[in-house]
Amino acid sequence: MRIHVVVSVVLVALAVSCLVPGTHAQGWEAVAAAVAQKLVGLFRNEEVELLGRICKLTVKPYIKRFQLYHKGTMSCPGWTHIKGEGDTRSASGVANKTIQDFVRKAFASGVIQEEEAQHWLKS
C-alpha cells in the first residue's frame, strides 16, 4: 500500500467527520485517529544486526485479492549490494523470510560461509 493511499483514507475520514453534526463528529474523529494509527503501525523501518553488521529491514503492507500482505526488503549498505526480499501474509513472519532470503543470496555469492548461513537458515 502506498503512502498516498494511507493519506487519502485519513483525509476522507476527516472530511466525513467534519460533515457529521456535533457529538457524532467526536465519534468519527476517534475512529479516524484509531484507523490512522493502525495503518501507520503496519509499516516498519528498522536496523537489524547480521553477523556483526548493521542492515536495514523495511516492511510495507499491500493488498492483494482483498487480503493484507506484507513485503519485506533487507539490505546491508557498505557490506554488500545483495537485497533480500520476502512476501507473506504474516506481519511477524515476513522479517524472518526476508532475512533468510538475504542469507541464501549472500551464501550463494560467497559473501558468507556455510557455518554462518546455517545459523540464520535454521531459525
N, C-alpha and C positions, 0 to 999 in steps of 0.2 A: 504494500500500500504506500503510495507516495505521500509526502508531507502535505501537498496541496489538497489531497483528499481529506486528510485529517482536519486541516484548517477549514475547508469547506463545510464539513459536518458540524464543526463547532460554531461557525458563523451562522449556519442555518438554524441551529438550536438556539442561539442567542437572538436571532431575528424573530423566531417564533415566540420566545419568552417575552420580547418587547410588545408583541401584539396581544398577548393574553392579559386580561384585566387583573388588577390588584393582587389578591392573595394567590391566584393561580400562577402568576408570574414568578413568585418566590419558589414555588414547587418546580417550575420549569428550569429556573436558574440552578437549582440544586442538582437536578437531573443532568443538565448540560455540563456542569462542573465535574460531576462524577464520571460521565462518559468521556470527557476530555482527558481526565486523569487516567482512566483505564487505557485509552488509546496511546497516550504518551508512554505509559508503562510497558507497552509491548515492544518498544524499541530499546535495544541495548548497544552500548558502545563502550567496551572495557578493554583493559590490558590484562594479558594472561602471560604467566612465566612458563616458558617451554625450554627445557634443557639449559637453564641459566640465561636465557634471552627473553627480552620483553617483546611480546607480539600483540597485535591489535585484533580483537574479535568484535565483529559487528553482526547484530541480529536485527532483521527487519521483517515485519509481518506483511503478508499479502493474502488476497482472497482468490481462491481457485475453485470453481464449481460450487460457489456459495459456502465454502468451508475455509476456515482460517488456517494458513500455513505460515511457517517461519523459514526464512532463508538466512543462512549464516555464511560469513566470509571471514577468513583469517589470513593475515599476512604478517611477516616479520621484517619490516624495513631495516636496512642496514646489515642484514644477515643473508637473506636470500630473496629472490623475486618470486618464489613459489607462492601460490594462492590456494588455500584450502577452501572448499565450498561444501555446504550441507543444506539439505532441504527436507523438512519434515513437518508434521502437524504438531509435534510435541515442542512446547516452548522450552522445556528443560533439556530435552534430548538433542536439540539442534546444535548446541555447543559441542557436545561430545562427538557427534557425527562430523562436524566441521573440523575439529582438531584431528580426528582420526584420518580424514581425507588429506589434511596438510602433512601429517606424519608419513602416510603412504607415499605421497608425491616426493617428499624430502628423501625418504629412503630409496625410492626408485631412481632419483637423480644423484644419489651418492652424498648428499649433504649430511646425513646422519647415518650411524652404524646400526646394525641389526639389533644389538642389545638395547640401544636407546629407543629404537622404534617399538620393540616388543612390550615395553612398559606401558606405552600410550595406547597400543592397539588392544591390549588385554582389558583395559578399564573402560 
